[in-house]
Amino acid sequence: MSSATLSPPTGSLKKRRVLPGLGLSLGYSITVLTLLLFIPLAACFAKAATLTPSQFWAAAWSERAQSAYFVTFFCSLIAAIIDSIIGVILAWVLVRYQFFGKRFIDSLIDLPFALPTAVAGLVYANMYAEHGWFGQWLVPWGIHVAFTKLGIILVLVFVGLPFVVRTVQPLLETLDDDLEDAAELLGATRWQTLSMVIFPAIQPALLTGFALTFARAIGEFGSVIFISGNLQYKTEIAPYLIVSRLEEYAYAEATAVAVVLIVISLILLVIINGLERWNRRYD
């Protein structure tokens, strides 16, 4: 049999694609993004543009708005740091150890994704209220959780924990155990192995999980409004300030605050994308 009969047709080696071509796929994607993202964002900026620069500044940077920004970003930052620490520990335990109930615990990590955040906020508010399950023991010691920044941080930790675990966990699963064995044979202590072998390997994924958690906490609303008490200049968050302005029919002022959060969120998205590209360099 000649070699010519074994040669496949020239066009058969061309890789087939699931979607039918760049033009149709790209056009569909742009249409969906325009309807669901670009037009609403443009409408928000257009509404804020109806304010004069002085009016915009007065609405977006008032004393109340500054307090709301501080509460939002401060609590989000602290929650993201706590999630980063707890998330790495949980991911390490789930990857490196076998124990009874492991699958159940692993499934519980995703509970904040499935549970309505308003339910989580309501449960935490009831538990840490003065006469709640935990509050009845903490309040006499002067530890107030409900209607404080501590309560906000607590629910934000709950909401953002899966982002860190699910970002770090796959990287730990691919991390070669031989690297740790080699470090031990070379005389490295456990702390040296952790800081010089394991942590550099998971650092890109950890930073990505931190950024995702931080961004998620900034926009959180449902779980926070119940436990924060929404006290002006104390526990009021920026998303609740927007709702308050809308209830006052101050739509332009509400969009001014929203624009500030949108700009900050876009900056965070750029950072997240940069961290993800950095992470792929180590895959």
N, C-alpha and C positions, 0 to 999 in steps of 0.2 A: 504493500500500500504506500503510495507516494505521500511525501510530507505535505503536499499541497492540499490533499483531502483532509488532513488533520488540522489545518489552520482555520481558526474561526473567522467569520466575516469581520471586516474591518470595524464596522459600527457596533458589533456585539460586545466589544471590550469597553465601550463607553459606560460609565457608571450611571445607573438609573437613579433618579431622585423620586422621593415620595410625593413631593409637591410639584405641580406641573409648570415649572419655569420661574425665573426670577421676576419677570414683569408682573404676572398675575399674583404671585405670592407677596411681592413687595407692595403692590398696589393695595391688596387686601389688608396688609399689616398697617400701612399708613392710614387707610380709611378708619380702621378700628381705633388706632391711637388718636386720630383726630377727633372722633366722636366721643371717646371716653376720657381723653386726657387733655389734648391741646385746646379744644373749645372751652371746656370748663375753666382751665387755667387762664385762658385769654379773657374770659368773662370776669373772672376774679380781678385780674389786673385792670381791666377796663372800668370796673366799678370803683376800684380804689383810685383810678385816675380822675374821677369826677371831683375829688378833693383837691384843693390847692396844696402846694407844698407845706405851708404852715399848718393847714388842717390835717394833712396826712401825718405830719410829725407829731402834732398834738394828740392824735388818736393812737398812733402806733408806738409812741414813746412817752406816754403819760406816766405819772407816778404809779398808778394802778397797773398799767401794762408792764412797766419795768419790774414791779414786784411779781407779777404773774410769770414773766420770762425767767426771773431768777428761780422761782419755785420749780418751774418746769425743767429747766436745764440742770439745776443743782441736784434735784431728786433723780433725774434721769441719769446723770453722770454717776452718782453714788450707786444707783441700782445696777448700772452696767458694770461697774467695777466689782461689785459683790457677785453678780452673775458670772463674771469671768472667772473668779476664784472657785465658786461652787461648781460651775459648769465643767471646768477642767477636771476637778476631783471626781464628779459623777461620770464623766466620759471615761476617765482612767479606770474606775471601778468596773464599769460595764464592759470595757474592752479586755482588761487584763485578768479578771477573776471570774470564776464560775461558782454560783451559789444558788440556793433555793429561792425562787421568786424573782430571778433576774429578768425574765421576760416581762413579768408584771410591772416591775419597776421601770424597765425600759419603755413600756407603753405609757406609763404615767407621765413620762417626760413630755409627751405631746399633748397632755390634757389641756394646757392653756390655749392650744390651737383650736381645740374642739369646743371648749367651754365658753359660753358668752362671758365677756369680761365684766359685764354689769353684775352677773351672778357672783363672780369672784369678789368684786368689790363689796357687794352686799353681805356675803358670808364673812369676809374679813372684818367689816364694820361691826357686825353682830358679835363676833368672837372677842374683839378687842375693846368693845364698849365697856363702860364702867361696871356693868353687871353681866358681861359676857363670860364665856368659858375661861378665857385667859385674862381678860380685863379685870375681873374680880380679884385676881391675885397680883396683877401688875400695878394697878392704880394705887392701892395702899402703899406701895413702895415708891410712889412718885413717878412711875413709868407710864406715860400716857401715849398710846398708839393711835387710837381713833381720833380723827379730826386734828392730826398733827402731820408734820413733814415725815416723821418716822413711819406713819401709816401709809403715806403715799409711796415711800421707798419700798415698803414691804410688798405692796400689791404690784409695783413695777418689777420687782425681782421675780415675782410669780409669773408675770406675763412674759418677761423677756428671757427666762432661763432656757427654754428649748433652743433658742437661736445659737447660744454658745455651745451647748451639748451637741447638737446636730451638725455644727460646723467643725468642731474639734474631733468628734468621734470617728469619722471616716479616716482622717489622717492618722490617728493613733492605731487604727486597724491595719494600716499599711506600713506602719513603722516597724522596721526589722528589729527583732529581739537581739540579734547578734551584735548590734551596736552597743547595747547595754552590757552584754557579756564581755565584749572586747574592752570596754571602759573599766569594768571590774577587774579584768585580768591585768590591766595596766596600772592598777593600784588606785583608781579613782574612788572616792567616797560616794555615798548615795546622793549627797547634796551636789557634788561635782557632776555626777552623771545626769542629775535632773537639770542643773543649770547650764551645762555645757553640751549635752547630747540631746536630751528630750525637748527641753524648752525651745532651743533654736529651731527644731524641726516643726514644732506646732505653732510657733509664733505667728506666721502669716494667717493661719486659720483662726487663731485666737483673736487677732486684731480685727479680722473680718467679723467674727461673732460679736465682739465688743461693739463695733460700729453699727451692726444690725440691731443689737439690743438697745443701744443709745437712741438710734433713729426711731425704733418702735415705741420707746418710752415717751419720746417728745410728743408724739401724736396720740397717746393713749387718753381716753376720755371715760369710757364706761366704768372701768374698775375704780377710777380715782374719785369720781364725783360723790360716791357714797361714803368713802372713808375719810375724805379730806375735809368735809364740812363746808368747803367753798368759802372760807372766810377771807374777805378782802385784806390784802397786804400781809396775809399770814399763810394760808393754804390754798389760795385760788390759783389755778393753773391757766395757762394761755388758752387752751381749747375751750375751757368753761367761760373765759372772758369773751370769746367770740360768740358763744351762745347767749350770754347776757346781753351783748350789744344787739343781737338779732331780736331778742325779746323786747328790747327798747325801740325797735324799728330803726335803729341806727345802722343801716345796712352798709353804708360806705365805711363807717368807722370799724365795723366788724371785718370787712374785707381788708382794711389796712393792717389789722393785726394778723389776719390770715396770710397776707403777702409776706410779712416778716417771717412767719413760720415756713412758708413755701420756699423762700429764698434759702433759709437755713437748711431745710430738708434737701434741696437740690445740691447744696454744697456737700452735705453728708453723703448723698448718692454718688457724687463724683469721687469722694474719698473711698466709699465702699467698692466702687468699680476698680479703683486703683489698687486697693488691697486684694481684691479677687484676682486681678491680673498678676500681682506679685505672688499670690498663693499658687497659681497655676505654674509658675516657674519652678516650683519645688515638687510638683506632682511627678 
